[in-house]
């Protein structure tokens, strides 16, 4: 009888995990074509329309971040930007010493009141000449 109870408990636990799986999506960022990958995480995940998204970017770059390097964060539906692109001088951010090859920065980004069901997010590190030296992108809502 005890073995049957354990089996039923395991089956119920598995069923609850399988049913909850579609609601536990984590946004996965991938490498942009021909640009070194930077690690990007977001909170909350998935983003909440009308709120602020906390974006954390980290990684080791082959090209150092120097004064004039910028962080670009953009949300897009594929045709249009959903927000004004966030562009920040990295070397002026708290906790960043330039030049630097290792990076860990956090930026709060306001989101629009309405978000489409599916959209993209890109985070990019640009050198002073606006050449990308690190990048990641994600499709949110798939």
Buried (B, 14 or more C-beta within 10 A) or exposed (E): EEEEEEEEEEEEEEEEEEEEEEEEEEBEBEEBEEBBBBBBBBEEBEBEEEEEBBBBBBBEBEBBBBEBBBBBBBBBEEEEEBBEEBEBBBBEBEEBEBEBEEBEBBBEBEBEEEBBEEBBBBBBBBBEEEEBBBBBBBBBBE
